[in-house]
Amino acid sequence: MADAAIELIGINKSFGPVRANRDIHLEVAPGTIHGIIGENGAGKSTLMSILYGFYQADSGDILVRGKPVSIQTPNDAIATGIGMVHQHFMLVANFTVLENIILGAEGSALLTSSIGRARAELRRLEQDYGLEVDPDAVVEELPVGLQQRVEILKALYRGADILILDEPTGVLTPPEADHLFRILARLKDEGKTVILITHKLREIMAITDNVSVMRAGTMVATRKTSDTTVEELAELMVGRRVLLRVEKDAANPAASKLSVENLTVRDGRGVDMVKDVSFEVRAGEIVGIAGVAGNGQSELMETIAGLRRAVSGTVLLDNKPIDVTGTADPGELRDRGLAHVPEDRHHVGLVLAYEEQENAILGYHDQAQYLKGPFLDHAAIRRDAEEKIAKYDIRPGNPRLKTANFSGGNQQKIVLAREMEQDPGVLLVGQPTRGVDVGAIEFIHKRLIAMRDAGKAVLLVSVELDEIRALSDRILVMFDGRIVGERDGSASEGELGLLMAGVEGPEAAE
């Protein structure tokens, strides 16, 4: 029997009082796709960061292809044939694809000759693994799916035959995720070993050979994927039975809370991204916007939230206008009862260098409950943060911890707690469960339904069609900046998919 590609024995890692990994044992067979799942904060990313040399274990051993290794830095990992694609990409935005791939591995004092060799090797890798991307394109101008290909190419260029992917589909559209799975299958067919960290159980069932489950820093089970079920994996992750469907009564919508009329929005390149869009969201309903990323949903939400200016059109909040072409301000809109969970939590939703308790009141810090005279009431802010941490199960439960040190899913819960707990009349929510585990998804969905049932108006944007269909009372489909169809929550995935591809009329209704 061949040696395991990776074997971790008795791995322990603590960060102060927080035990991130507890006596972890893991064996990954060569030439397989091995999934690692667990709730946010379960220790998955910490474990893989130890394997890649970002962290060093407090105790334990690492074997690669049956031989003990010491991995103190990422360079050590790369030297042993391990590559890693991180949840948040490690690319230089204003460099070209080729420059990013050779960065740190130029291999020659004569850079021109290195670039020539790298270009030829990149062409070979693209052809072998179906990873086509323009080597001369500037990375910041590429869509997210292509940026991820650059990360994979970068690892393969350095000779990786063991590839770790951390939440690789968290920023991808469904078609991009499908293409990634085809790439991973091809890597496996070529003898590569893939370790896939994800919280999406459907992805585990679709692509992996084996799956290991982590909970609270421990490894609780390993299963052959074909011998398990989504329900069993969810229960192993959370430690209890998890409801994998959204339970809700029929909506009872009332008066219009948010009205959008003939809205047109232009981006910085002068391209119209939202084109003469009109719709309304009533009290007591969830309206979902479906569409492939890049078809105007983001610009639409940002304009309503006061983050972007419109060219023309009218937006009414509680029948009073928002000056979307001029002076609309997010602070003013918060005061008027509109809350916004942005799609991009890192650049818009959080200040990562701030403590959790500071981000928990960001934008609402001038409210009376957080003040003592003209100054911030730090005791009140701490109590508020602790209540949100408990209610939303944010891990670690430390309000003084820098927000950058939380996992992506827990960062998302910080934003959701801040906005939802303000009890807004209108909630704009973009990608509410991006990077969030199955137990937290169930909680967030229940909170959104509870807000609806309390008479709030919710406008939802998500690339997860299952989420749109499960939560929405009405579904609007955007394509090329326009609303091309409206359906109710019973619409099939195929019907919505056709509309998302720009197919209107009888074909989309079949």
C-alpha positions, 0 to 999 in steps of 0.5 A: 500500500502506498504511503499517505500523501500527508499524515498529521499525527497528534497536532496541537495548536493554541493561540493564548487560551484558545485551543485551535487544534487538539490532538489532530490525526489526519491521513490523506491518500495520494491521488485523491480529493480529500475534503475537510469540513467543520463549522467556522472556527472549528480549526480547519484553516489553522490546521492547513496553515500548519501544514503550509508553514504559516503557523508551527504546531505546539506539538505533533508530527507531519509526514509527507509521502511517508517521511517526517518533515519539518515545515517552518515556513511556506518555502519549506512546504513548497520545497516538499511539493505542497501548494496552497490557494487561500480563501483571500488570494495572495496576488499583487493586484497591479502585476500581470498574471505572469509576473504574479506566477514567477514572483519569488521564483524567478530562478535567474539573474537574467529576468528576461530569460526567466520570463521566457521560460516561465511563459513556456511552462505556463502554456504547458500547465494551462494545456495540461490542466485546463487553466487557460488565462491570459499571461499578460492580463493585469490581475486586478482586471480579471474576474475572481474565477480567473484570479483563482486560476492564477493562484492554482497555476502559481502553486503548480509552477512551483512544483506542487503535487499536493494542493490545499484549497481553502474555501475555494468557491466562497467567492465564485459563481455557480458556473465558476465553481463547476469549472473549478471542479472540472479542474480539480478532477483533472488534477486528480487524474494527473496524480495530484492530491487535493485537500479541499477545505469547505463548509458546503456539503453539496460540494463535498458530496460532488467532488471528494473521495474522502471527507474528514469532519472537525468540530471545536478543534478536534477531528471527530470523524473521517468517512469515505464520501460514497458511504455518508450523507449530507445529513450525517455530515451536518450532524457531525459538524454541528453536534446536533441535527441540522435543518437543511431546508428553510421552513416558513409560512406564506408571506403577508406583504403590506405597504411598500417600504422600498421603491425603485423607479427607472434607476440607471447606474454607471460605473467608473468606466462609463458603462451602464451597469444598471439600466432603467430598473424598477421594482418595489419591496413591501413590508413583510416580504423577502425579494431576492435578486438572482443573476450571475455576478457582474450583471448589475446586482452589486451596483444596484445594492450599493446605489440604494445603500448610498455608496454609489451615485446613480445617473438617473432614477428615483428611490423611495424609502417609506415613500420619501425620496433618497437622493441617489443622484446626489447627496445620498449618505449611508449614515443618513439612511441608517438613521432612516431605518435602512441597514446594509450587509455588503457583499464585500465584508473586508473592504466595505463591511469591516475595518479588519484592524479594529477589535470585534467590539469596535466593528460591532457598532461601526456606523452606529457608534454615535447612538445614545446607548454607546455614549456616556456624554460626548464620549464612547461608553466602553463598558456598554460597547463591551456588553453589546458585543458580548450579547451579539457574540452569544446570540450569533455564536461568533467564535472566538468569543473575545470582543477585544480580538482584532477582527482580522483574526476571525475566520471569514464566516465569523467575520460575516456573522459580526456584520450580520449581527451589527445590522440585524440587531438594529431592527431596521425597517428595510434590510439590504443583504448581499451574499448573507451566507458567503463563507458561513458553515451549515449551522450558521446558515440555518441560524441566519436563514431563520433570522431573515425569515423572522425579520420578514415575519416581523414586518420588515422588508428584505432585499436579498442578493445571493449567487447561491440559487438554492438560497434565493429560492428557499428564502425569497417570496418573489425573485427578480432575475437580472441580466446585463443590468436589466430585470428580465423576469420575475418569479415566485419562490417555487421557480425551478433552478432551470427556469431561473438559470435560463433567465440568468443567461438572458433567455426570456419568453417561453423558453424560460417558462418551460 
